[in-house]
Amino acid sequence: MTLPLPSPLKNHRAAFPFTAIIGQDEMKLALMLNIIDPKIGGVMIMGDRGTGKSTTIRALADLLPEIEVVENDPFNSHPTDPDLMGDNARQTLQKDGSLVTISQKVTMVDLPLGATEDRVCGTIDIEKALSEGVKAFEPGLLAKANRGILYVDEVNLLDDHLVDVLLDSAASGWNTVEREGISIRHPARFVLVGSGNPEEGELRPQLLDRFGMHAEIRTVKDSFLRVEIVEQRTQFDSEPQKFCEAHQVRQEELQKTLVKAQNLLPLVEIDRDLQVKISQVCSELDVDGLRGDIVVNRASKALAALEKRKNVTIEDISSIIVLCLRHRLRKDPLETIDSGYKVKKIFNQIFGIESEEN
């Protein structure tokens, strides 16, 4: 998903402003870093009911600037990048040398719990294919999500096979549908965001590991902060337009910051010494595979870009390493120590940072 230069925000619908959300900094940071670098691999957000998970994700989608897409294209095809184009758009570009484009908001697709694989991936009309000799493809939700955000609420209740399909598409950037010897392939580059309540069950470790980052959110305990959140929500519900206008300047500033960060990202570097220490942390924590190493490197670069720097610092790694690794640790049913605490403890040891404990 490539962000162009920002355009003025338009209130097509009343969405709660991202900059007005109080607290939940861990979730907001993970979402922003995935917007800056979608290759981080998405976010799994686990937390209590009524903690603003869905509100925050929808607010982020509304914050993002408009993108250029090919007109009347089911895949939101990019006008110049072949890797983000459907077959029809690519063929038209080769034939005519140009494409008709329009600007539209970044698409956010909600995946319903009862969705079938056909609804998600799309279907091939075999009868039409055999009788007319054409590949008759009915696009699914993955096509609509290309260059956008795919949000799966209560992902821990979704069928494992469907979660696997989503993660494969998110990782490869492509969706392939095969039926009766006919194969269709289209771009499916999106930021995958899943949310759930841990009381309703966890994802299998093999699937959880495939999410780039894992944010844990808790119900706010401070009574004054709770009152502030309630008052804020009441204001928004009674006068949404006025509430959004009050946050317009901050929204536009954050929008520009995200665009600049994405443009700066290719120039950000991380010292080899820091890379070695990141891998030492992953090894010490007995993290399976190399996804952890890769995601920590990517996320720390994205954070440096967000803060307008070209070099990753230890502070950048410290800020994101728990988000990137806590869900990759092997679970021990008898373990009472929080996984985030374990990650931070090993990080402090490897990087030579004194613990904040007394």
Secondary structure, 3 states (H helix, E strand, C coil): CCCCCCCCCCCCCCCCCHHHCCCCHHHHHHHHHHHHCHHHCCEEEEECCCCCHHHHHHHHHHHCCCEEEECCCCCCCCCCCHHHCCHHHHHHHHHHCCCCEEEECCCEEECCCCCCHHHHHEEECHHHHHHHCCCCEEECHHHHHCCCEEEEECHHHCCHHHHHHHHHHHHHCEEEEEECCEEEEEECCCEEEEEECHHHCCCCHHHHCCCCEEEEECCCCCHHHHHHHHHHHHHHHHCHHHHHHHCHHHHHHHHHHHHHHHHHHHHCECCHHHHHHHHHHHHHCCCCCCHHHHHHHHHHHHHHHHCCCCECCHHHHHHHHHHHHHHHCCCCCCCCCCHHHHHHHHHHHHHCCCCCCC
